[in-house]
Each structure stands twice: as C-alpha cells, then as structure tokens.
Amino acid sequence: MEPLISTLTGKRVLFTSSFVLRLVLVAYGDYQDRTVAVKYTDIDYHVFTDAARFVTKGESPYNRSTYRYTPLLAWLLTPNIYLHLVFGKILFVVCDVVSGLLIYRLLCLRGLGSQAACRVCSLWLLNPLPMGVSSRGNAESIMAALVLGTLLCMEGRRLSWAAALYGLSVHMKIYPVTYALPIALTLRLPETRAEEEEEEGWRLRWRRLFGFVGSFLNRELFLFAGVAGGVFCGLTALFYHMYGWEFLHETYLYHLTRRDIRHNFSPYFYMLYLTADSRWSQWLGLLAFLPQLVLLVLVSWVFHRDLAFCCFLHTSIFVSFNKVCTSQYFLWYLCLLPLVIPGLTLSPAQGVGLLVLWFAGQGVWLGPAYFLEFEGSNTFLLIWLAGLLFLVINCFILIQIITHYKPAQTHKLKAE
C-alpha cells in the first residue's frame, strides 16, 4: 500500500492526474448541461459570460444584472465569446492546479521534503470541493492562486512581487484587505529596549509608544505599501474612468452594505431577514463587522510571526462571522489549510474527528435548508439555529487548531 501511495502522490503523477480529473469534470458538466434538467454549471458562470459579452460590445459589464465583480474578470473571460464558452472553466481549472503548485512550493520553503509536501498538497489537488467549484465555473480559484502567490513571495522575501499580487487580490475581492495588519506587523522593525531600564513611568510608556510607531517606518514596509497601493489604486482609477460610480458601488460598496436575507450559514442571516424593512437594518449590517474586527486585530497581534497560519485564522474568522456565508466561501481558508497541517500535533483520529464534525455541522444545516427551498416549509428558525451550531463547531475546530499548532521553522531567503 505504501509504494502505491508514494506513486500516486509523486509530483508528476499528482499534478497531471489532478488536472486531468478537472478536465473530465468540465467535459461531464458540458454533457449534463445539454442532457439533464439540473445543470452542472454554476449560475455565476453565466453571469460572468454575459458580462464578458457586454465588454466585447464596448458596453459596461454592469449592464448584466447581479454582476458585482471587478471588470477585470469580465475582460479575462472575453475568450468565452471569441473562442469557446468553456474557456473560463479551463482558466479556473488551471488556477486551481496552480494553487496546488504554490502550496507545494510554500511547504518546501517551510521545511517539508518533496514527498511529504506532495502528500499534503494532495489534500487540495484531490479534494472534490475545489475540483467541483472550479469545473462548475466559479472564479474562487483565481483568488486562491493570488493569495497563495502573495504568501509564497512573502516567505521568499520577494516583496515587490508579493505587494503586486496582494494589490491585485484585494482588487479582485475585498476580503484579503484583512491581511494588511499581519503583513505590516511582519515587516516592521524589531524594537530596541536597551535604554528602558534607566527610565520609569510615563517616560517609559512614551518611549515604547514612539518605538512601536517608529518600527513601522522602514523601507520594506514602504515598498510593500507603495507597490500594493499603486496596483490597487491604479486598477481602481482605470475602471472608475471607464465605468464610473457603478463600478465602485457594485465591486466594493455593495459588499460593505450588503444585507442578504436569503438562507445561508451566517449567524446574522435571520436577524437581517426579520429586520429587512426596519430603518435600523443597514446599521445592524454594519455592526455585524464589529466581532470580526475585534477578533482579526487580536489574531494579527498574537500570530503575525507565522504569516501563513495567521492568514488562515484571519480567513476562517472572517468567513465564520461574516454576515453572508455560503459554501464557496469555505475555499478561501481551505486553500490555506495545507500550509497549517504539517504544524499540527493532532493525532489522525483527532483530525478525522474534527473533519467529521465540520461536515456534520453542514449536514444539520442542509436538512431544514432543503425543506425551505424545495418543499416550501417555513424552517427559517431551524436554519438559523443550525447556523449557530455550525458557528460553534467552527470556533471549536479553530480552538483545537490553535492549541495543537507548533510554528514552522521557515527558511528565510535573502531579502530583495
């Protein structure tokens, strides 16, 4: 059995087979779309394609209702119109496999051997969830590749490339902006405390405060902020010039004020559903960001020395406590999980137990969600209670991961 596993998780076999499996799913999806009433292709893929069609006509991609993404995505998918409808799915599949390659490179950089890195990497490459999401035409694999590329360049101290990829990732979707604080804490200079023993009271506190602020004033942090900000602001200015206020609203502002009252995993959905017509509804939606903010600041301060682990915790907290949470959001942190697994001291039985618990939480939620969506039963309260249970399960799993995690000894390359 061991020789067979070693062969299947060999680098060439693993990456080739994972790519072929995704292509098979794309081909099957095309067949199912043509022959079965229940379609395989994600509805968002049709939204992307329609937006790309408007772009090819010289019109705004926002002429397509419900298109709330950067115009860059519509531009990338114009070959759907010029070449073939399947182009976008192939692009997403390629990004999915590239994400696996970036995970492999990161694991090797963090001290794992090639064989061990391939085995851990297979948890992403052979995972049916990302395989299904990318082959159905969902663009989350692009975000996974950008975030992992940023982390790889940060680990390798290629700050200019890291900053460019980070700026692009925030432009594509706003959630990586939360990584700014741990990145800044990672790049700040160490504080010197040689003269503190001679000072007391308020002078010592002021010296520490100025020392802390001064630690952020360094070339590396200015370089990262300048490049990342330049990429983000440059793309934003370009698309604002082309599409005006509609671009800013649909791409960014809509997601800040969004109040999705359809059933989802969020612990806030039922509150937002009940208060949809209230004048306080928008304020309640904004207050929902407060628990996220507090937890993200705390996690950044405590765990920033291991950036990959910190970003995993950031994303898990952001998704679990977000006012909108759907299954595709899970990919935002699942692509970072393979970077964390080598540092866990959990036994295999404990790991499997946590995985079963995570799926069980989703199963409990899917029961009343099915009766609401397909049977028309009023199960909103049950869905909300199941969502709260799933939040408790996610928090328990995160606590177990934090408790059993030992930071990796990252190999530092020479800075740029």
Secondary structure, 3 states (H helix, E strand, C coil): CHHHHHHHCCHHHHHHHHHHHHHHHHHHHHHHHHHCCCCCCCHHHHHHHHHHHHHHCCCCHHHCCCCCCCHHHHHHCCHHHHCCCCHHHHHHHHHHHHHHHHHHHHHHHCCCCHHHHHHHHHHHHCCHHHHHHHHCCCCHHHHHHHHHHHHHHHHCCCHHHHHHHHHHHHHHCCHHHHHHHHHHHHHCCCCCCCCHHHCCHHHHHHHHHHHHHHCCCCHHHHHHHHHHHHHHHHHHHHHHHHHCHHHHHHHHHHHHHCCCCCCCCCCCHHHHHHCCCCCCHHHHHHHCHHHHHHHHHHHHHHHCCCHHHHHHHHHHHHHHCCCCCCHHHHHHHHCCHHHHHHHECCCHHHHHHHHHHHHHHHHHHHHHHHHHHHHCCCCHHHHHHHHHHHHHHHHHHHHHHHHCECCCCCCCCCCC
